Amino acid sequence: MNTNFGPQRRPLTAREKSIRFKYSLLFVFATLCALTMGVLYNRQNTEMQELKEMKSQLDSSFTKLDYIEYNVDDEGDTIMVSVKERIDQMTNDASRYRDLHDDLFELTSNNARYEMALEYYADPLMHQEYRDRTGTNFRSKYSESQRKEIVEKIRKEIPSFNQIIPYMLALDWYREIDPVAVEEIEVFTFFTE
């Protein structure tokens, strides 16, 4: 057997080159498939472990729901309170909070409308803008300096009212003093709709 691969080696034929190319391509493809399968298996294994942990936590939570908690009231008596009842109570509280949140949002947005209307009432350019948009001949019964004084009086009283809806309450307060001015201020809520 001749193991000398020196200059006497013959060149590969086209068929041999084709066979070598096919096998090398298959080797590369098999390597890529093996790497991809390894990565996918590792990811799936990690997800499976996370799911098992979550399932065990859920199972333990469901088991704890069956236990009963004991509380002592003001008179020293022991009261049994089920955890399920506490969760139902929390759900009801969350529902009530959501309703309260919606009501608060509506109140604060209305308060912001009155705040903007008060600013627009003091601005003479907004009076002209209102006339142009509505096509009316709106004229305030007060001069520009009187309107600014009215706005300043109302703003000085703002801190004395509930901070959730101070502008609404301040306008209600000022309505008793000067109902005409408040009616004119409410005209400018047109811009906040």
N, C-alpha and C positions, 0 to 999 in steps of 0.2 A: 504494500500500500504506500502510495506516495503522499506524504504530508507536506511536501514543499509547495507552498502557494506563491511562489515567486513569479517571475515574468512569464512562465509558461502557461499561466492560467488563461483559459479561453473566456471571451466575453459571453454574457448571458444572452440567450435567444429571446425573441419577442414573447414566446409562450412562457418562458421562465420569468421574465419581467412581469408579465400579466399575472401569473400565479403569485409571485411575491407581493405585488401591489394589492391583490385581492385579500391575501392573508394579513398583510399589515393593516389594511383598512378595517378588516374584521376585528383585529386586535384592538385598534383604537376605538372602534364602536363598542366593543365589549367592555373596555376600560371605562369609557364614559357612562355606559349603562350601569356598571357596578358602582361608580362614584355617586351617580344620581340616586340609585336605589338605597345606598348607604345613608345619604343625606335625608331622603324621604322617610326611611325607617327610623332614623334618629329623631326626626321631628314628630313623627307619629307616636313614638315611644314617649317623648316628652309630653305631648298633649294627653296621652293616655294616663300618665302619672298625675297630671294636673286634674283631669276629670275624676280619677279615683279619689284624690284628696278632697275635691269639692263634694263628691258623693258621700264620703265619710263625714264631712262637716254637716251636710244636710241631714244625714241619718241621725247624727247625734243631736241636731237641733230638734228634729221631730220627736226623738225620744224624750228630750227635756220638756217638750210641750205637755207631756202627760203628767209631769210632776206638779205638785201643789205647793204654793208658797204660803207661808203663815205670816200674818202681820198682826201687830198688837195695836188696838185702837186706843182712844183717849181714856176709856174707862178701865183699861187693863185686860179686856177680853181678847182672846185670840180669834182672828178671822181667817178663814181659808180663802185665798184668792188664787184662782187658777191662772196659769201663764197665758192660756188661750184667751181668757177674759181680758187680761192686760193688753194683749196684742189687738183684740177687737177694740178696746178703748183707745189705743194709740191710733188705729185706723180711723175711728170716728173723729178723734181730735185733729188728725191730719186733714180730713175732709172739711171740718169746720174751719180750720186755718185757711184752707184754699178758698173757701167762700169769703172769709173775712179779708183775705188778701185781695180778692177781686173787688170787694166793696171799697177797701182802702185805696186801691189804684184808681177807681172811679172818682172818689172824693178828691184825691190829690191832683188828678188831671183837671177836674172842675176848678179847683183852687188855682191851678196854674193859668187857666183861662181867665179868671178874674184878675189875676196879677197882670197879665198881658193887657187886658182891657183897661186897667188903671193906668198903665204906662202910655197906651195909645190915647187915652182921654187927655192927658197933659200935652201931647204933641200936636201942634197945629197942622202939620203936614198930613197926619193921619185923618184929620177931619176932612181935608180936601180929598184924600184917597177914598174915604167912605162915600163922599158925595159922588165921586167919579164912578165908583163901582156899583153903587145902588141906583144911581140916576135920580136921587132925591135932592131936595134943597135943605139938608140938615144944617141947622145953625144952633150952636150952643147958646143957652141963656146966660152964660157966664163968659167973661173975657178970658184971654189966655193967662193973665196973671192970677185971676180968681181960680181958674182950673188948677193951676200949679199949687196954689194954697190949699185947695181941697185935697189934692193928692198928698201933699205933705202932712196934712192933719191925719189922714187915714193911715199913712205909713208910720207916723209916730205912735199910733195905737196898736200896730201890728204885734209887737212883742207881748202885749197884755192878753192876747187871745191864744187859744189852743194852737199849737205849732203844726198840727196836721192840716188844718184848714184855716189859717189866719186871715187870708184875704176875704174869704167868703163871710167869716164872722165880722170882720171889720166893716165890710160893706153893709151887712145887716145892722150893725151898730149905727153907722152913719145914715142909714135910711131913716131912722127916727129923727135925726137932726135936719137932714136936707133930702127929702125923697126925690126931688127933681134932679139933683146932681147924680144920685145913684142910678136913676133911670137912664140918664145920658151915658153914664159909665157902662151900663149893661148893653147899650147899643153897640159898643165896640167889641163885644164878644163875637160879633159877626166875623171878625178877622181870625178868630181862634177856632172856628168850626171846621 
